[in-house]
Amino acid sequence: MSPLTLEEVLADIRQLPSLPALVGELIRTLDNESAGIDQLAEGIAKDQSLAARALRVANSPFYGIQHRVSSIHDAIVILGFRAVGSLVMAASVTGYFTPPKGVPFDLGHFWRHGLGTALCARALARHAGLDTEAGFSAGLLHDIGVLMLLTTRPEHYGRVLVYREEHDCPVPEAERAILGFDHAQAGEALTSRWRFPADIVRAVALHHAPEGRPENSAAASLGDVVHVANILAHALDLAGAPQTLVPPLSTAAWHRLGLDGALLKALLPGIEQEHESYCALLAA
């Protein structure tokens, strides 16, 4: 088997179909401050499966609504304009890639971790005064490069998984040893192809190395948020995966976010409960 290059991965990405038209429409709608509830509801209603998921979320016991929500419009009013859009996007993206059979990879653990990171990122973004739903989206997508590589190049990525198991090392280290690049670079290219906002693309690219951002700013960034959220999701074992390695923490990102142990306890109550609710609803 010949070595894989990043240029070949970029070619793979160019050959992938675009995201479903509805998801692209939702991304544009959520990025448009003048868009209204009716416009978002109309977009979601075009897909019966996604509409049903949105209603299941609104009627979840987690939100404690006393009466049954029966319309997408009411679901948006209850959950919030951008929160509903984020959830629908999550439901769409989680079904986009299907890893081939025979590769030792648990897709359920993968998406449980992604949702856990998304929920932690939403809480951290709120604390940092950043866009909460951009935090959710970036957290959900932060490891999408793993899934793309696994789906398009299963033989190469299978070697990565074997190396990681044999050396008991973090995934990016195994990727760089076998491939010469890591999933953050692949994820950056993929989210750019999907035309996500630049701050989400950058957060995906830098979620393991937030010091790599080009700007010399003391202000917190979405990359800092997703970096710390990823570590929290691992530390809380929200994926429910055995032998989870917690990635190293960037102290610079931690300080830019103004975090400490006591503050985390205040920021993250209910994350595990909310996570279970989201996983059940999106898997249904």
N, C-alpha and C positions, 0 to 999 in steps of 0.2 A: 504494500500500500504506500503510495507516494505521500510526501508531507503535504499538509494543507497550508495554504497561505491566506492572509487576510484579504488579498485581492480576489481570491476565489470565493471567499465568503461574501464579499461585496457583490460579486457577479450573481451568486445565489440569491441575494436579497433583491437584486434588480429583476430577477425572474419570478419572484413570488407575486401572487396576486395581491392587489391592494386590500385593505380592510374593507369589510362590507360597507356599502354606500351609506347605510344608516349611521354607522359609527363615525364615519368622516363628517357626516352632517351634524351629528351631536357635538363633535369636537369644535366645529365652526360655530355652532349655536352657543356652546358654553363659553367660547372665547369672545362672544359678541355681547357686550354689556347692555345693548339696547334690545336684545331678544327677550321675548315674553314667555309666560307660562304656556300660553296656547300654542306657540310655535314649537316648544319642546314637547308638549303633550302630543301634538300632531305627528312629530317625528317618531316618537316611541310607539304610537298606536299603529304605525305602518308594519310593525313586526309583532304578531300575536304572542310569540314566545317571550319576547322582551317585555311586552306590556304585562303579561302574566307575572313575570318576575318582579317588576316594579310594584305591582299590587300586593304580592306576597310580602315584600319588604315593608310596605306601609302598614300591612295588617299583622306584622310580627308582634308577638307579646312584648318584645324589647321596647317598643315605642309606647305601649300602654294606651293605645287609642280605644276609647270606650265604644265607638260605633264602627261598623264595617266600612272600609274604604272601597268604593266600587268604581271610581273613575281615575284615570291617569292624572287629570287636572287636580283632583283632591289629593292624590298621593304627592304631587309636587308641592302643593300648599303645605302639607303636613311635614314632609321630610326636607324641603328646601329645594330650590331650583337646581343648583349645581350638584347637590348631593345625589339627587335622583339620576342626573346625567352620568355622574361617576359610577354609580351602581350598574346602570345599564351598559356602560362601556366595559365595566368589569365582566359582566355576564357574556358580552360578545367576545372579548379578547381571550377569556379562559377556554373557549371552544375552538380557537383559531388553529392551534397546532396540536397534532396528535403524535406523540413519540412512537416509533416503530416497535413492534414486538421483539422480544429477545434482548432488549437493552435493560440492564438493571437500574431502572429509574422509576420512582413513584410519583406519578403526576398529581395524585391527591396531596401528598406532602408538599409538593412544589407550590400549588396554588394556596394551600393553607398558610404557608409561609408568606407568599405574596400578599394575601389579604391581611395577615397580621402586620406586615411591614406597612401596608397602606393605612391601616387604622392608627398605628403608632405615629406615622408621618403626619396624618391629619391633626393629631393632638399636638405634636411638636410644632407644626406650622402655625397653628392657632396661637401657641405661646410666643412664637417668634414674630408674630404679626405678618406672616406670609400667607399666600393663597392656600386655604385648607384643602380645597378640592384638587388643586394642582399637586399638592403634597400626596393626597390619596392616589392620584393617577400615577405619579412618579414612583411611589412605593409599590403599587401593584405591578408596575412594569420593570422594576429595577433589575430583575434577573431574566428578562425575556430573551436576552442573548443566549442563555443556556438552552432554553427550549428551542430556539431557532437552530442552533448548532446541532443539537441532538436530533432534530427532525430532518434537517437537510444533509447532515454528514454523520450518520449514526456510527459508522465504523471508526472514524477518527475520534468522536466523542466517547465512544465506548472505551478507547484506550485511556482517555482522560480519567474516566471513572475508575478504571483499574489502577491507574497510577495513584489516584487520591486514596484509594483503599489501602494499597500497599505501603504508602509513605505516611498515612494518617496526617495529611496536610490540608490546608484550605483549598477550596475549588480553584480560585484564581491561580494559585501556585502550580497546581497540577495542569491547568490549561496552558500556562506559559511554558512549562517544561515540555509538554507534548506538542502544542500547536504553535508556540511562539507569540501568542496574543491571548487575551482573555475575553470572557463573555461581556464585560462592560464595554469593550470596544465594539463587539458585534451588536450589542444592544443599542449603542449610540447610532450606529449605521441604520439599524432597523427602524428605530423611532423617528429618525430623520426621514427615512423613506415613507413612513406613515404620516409625515407632516404634523407631528405633535409640536406644541409650542416649544420654543428654544430652551426655556428654563427646565422643562421636563426632560428634553433630550440631554441637556448638560448634567442634570441630576443622575440620570441613568448612567452616563459615562463616568461620573466621578464618585459613585456610591461606595467604592472601596478605597478611594484615594482623594478625598475632598481637598487636599492641599494642592492638587494638580490644577485647580481652577486658575485661569489666566489673570484675573483681576487681583490686585493687592488691596483688598478691602477687609476691614474688621467686621463688616456687617454679616449677619447670618445669611446663608443662601439655601435654596431648595436642596442642593447637593449635601449640605451639612445635615439637613433634616432627614433625608433618606439614608444617609450613612449611619446616623445614630439610630434611626427607626429599624434598620436592618439588624443592627446589633441587639436592640431590645427584643425584637421578634425572635431572634435566635436564643437569647438568654432566657426568655419566657417559654421557649420551646413551643411556640404556637403552631408549628407544623406537626407536632407530635411525632417527629422522626427520631429514631434511635441514634445515639452517638453523634449528636449535633455539635459541631465545632463553632464556638463563638468567635467571629472575626475580631482582629485587633481594632481598638478604638483610637480615632484621631483626637488627641486632647485639644488640638486647635479648633476642630469642629464643635467639640463639647463646650469649650469656653465661648466660642462665637454665639452659641445658642443660649448661653447663660444658665447652664444646667447644674444641678447638684442632686444628691440623693433624695433629700426632702422634697424638692420641687418635682422630681419624677413621681414620687408617691402621690402628689396632688394632681399631676397631669394625667395619669394613666388609670384612674379607677374605672372599673367596668370594661376595660379593653378586652379582657378574656371572655367576658359574657357577650359583648358585642361581636367578638370574633366568631364565637360559636353560632350566633344567630345568622351572621352573614354567610358563613360556610354552608350552613344547612339550606339557606334560601337560594344561594347561587348554584348549589349542586343539584337542586331539585329540577 
